[in-house]
Amino acid sequence: MTKTTTGSSRLTVILSWVIALVCLVGGAVFIWLMPSPGQGAIDLQAKKQKSPKSISDKIKQEQAQRELPANYSEQLVKQSEVLVKKNLEDQLRKFQEMAKKMRQRKNELLTKVEQRKLPRTAPDDANDTSKARNIPQAGKLSANPSVEDMYALLREYEAEIQQNHLAANAAKQALSKGLSFPEVYSSLKTGSSRMPSFDELIRMQAKGGEWGTSDGSNASAGLSIKSTADLNNYRGLLGQATRQAGLAQSRLENLFGVVKQVGKPGGGAGEGNGQPGGSEGGGNGDGSGNGGMGEAAQGNGNKRPMNHYAGSRLNQAMVKAQALPGRRFSKNAERKGWLYINTWYMIGPWDSYGREDFSIVHPPEISVDFDAVYTDGQVGTGIMETDSDPIKVIGEEVHLDGTLRWKFMQSESMHNTVPVTTGNSTYYAYTELYFDEATTMLVAIGTDDSGRVWINGKDVWRDYGTSWYNIDEHIAPFQFRQGWNRILVRLENGGGGACGFSFLIIPQE
């Protein structure tokens, strides 16, 4: 009995020591592997800093690749093409006019070549113009053409105009130098500047990758539009098509010499269904000017040099000190002086692709709809400004996904800034002014950079070229009707600097 008890006690002691040893070794390993308190805090802090960003990036990535239902995809494609088709139709009309003029010019010169008297030593075919006469003419649009069809026809017109221009030049040389027309004609070559094909545009937009097609797709070339990423790529493709057509127009206009754009009244804004709030004001001061609300420069879709206003100037310091904000005008108001408009509905940016071309039309020029959501806006980054400073760009950087909505904005000064500032961009601003009776007002407009203004649907002013912001950049009288008057401003920002405008009124007398 004693022997058994003693054996059991020894076994218990051994087991206890083994367990203790295992716990000691495990504790040591745990302590060795555990990070220091400082390192743990750093890791936790880094995790906290990294987590929101990673989550945000993940969400953005998921949104960018979000699947689109087939019917919704078709709807978005159709919506994206509306204004692009309108723009290409306008371009086609211009190309057709240029083709007709160049064809007439060529035919007149070829007739002179055919009718000239040749010396006996001249080749028998010196007046043979048959090849130049037989330059193929561009075709016609089919019913319900796609963007690809319209783009392809523009390329046909481009080729026809260039070839006829070559023939006209050959005829001029043959006539002026007494040379054989076929010899001169065969020695000349057309320029290499041509619109890329639609397939080339697709390859450029896909950045060398594959872009699948789908039998049920309503997109041009049957391109597959199954996700938001596909849709954004397609909008980029449409933008490239518009840009290339505009560049081609500029090149073709140069074949006719410098083209001077004449200011013609054009289309305007539709009715809005909302009115920014404002304050009462009146005016009876003395500002005057003869700046004019007409064309300011040549317009061929290219950037223009700095423009400077040459008309009467205002005492800016005095105007800034005395002017008050408002949108309602009454001749019986006690307050007299300049009234500046600081409440607007604004939308943008749309991408201008570095072109100053008012022929590129965006939805606000067709109809002002405050409930509309557009998805063809600029993509990338911009600055959401927090201050209406005309020189500085102050605010945080924001991501632009191409979605645009109207935004109500109220400035604390005469200068109105845009919702998000970016370079190579287009914006619109809309407001309504009330007059208790029909009144002729002097209007002072300042824009940075170029701009365009409609009043009650009438195209009253266009400013081409870059210019520094001044409140009196353009001054002219305008007749406002009794009641509410609609004002639509188009604003272009060429570079990446500040962008904005001002709109002031005072009775002409």
Secondary structure, 3 states (H helix, E strand, C coil): CHHHHHHHHHHHHHHHHHHHHHHHHHHHHHHHHCCCHHHHHHHHHHHHHHHHHHHHHHHHHHHHCCECCHHHHHHHHHHHHHHHHHHHHHHHHHHHHHHHHHHHHHHHHHHHHHHCCCCCCCCCCCCCCHHHHCCCCCCCCCCCCCHHHHHHHHHHHHHHHHHHHHHHHHHHHHHHHCCCHHHHHHHCCCCCCCCCCHHHHHHHHCCCCCCCECCCCCCHHHECCCEHHHHHHHHHHHHHHHHHHHHHHHHHHHHCCCCCCCCCCCCCCCCCCCCCCCCEECCCCCCCCCCCCCCCCCCCCCCCCCCCCCCCCCCHHHHHHHCEECCEECCCCCCCCCEECCEEEEEEEEECCCCCCCCCCCHHHCCCCCCCEECCCCEEEEEEECCCCCCCCCEEEEEEECCEECEEEECCCCCEECCCECCCEEEEEEEEEEECCCEEEEEEEEEECCEEEEECCEEEEEECCCCCCCCCCEEEEEEECCEEEEEEEEEEECCCCCCEEEEEEEECC
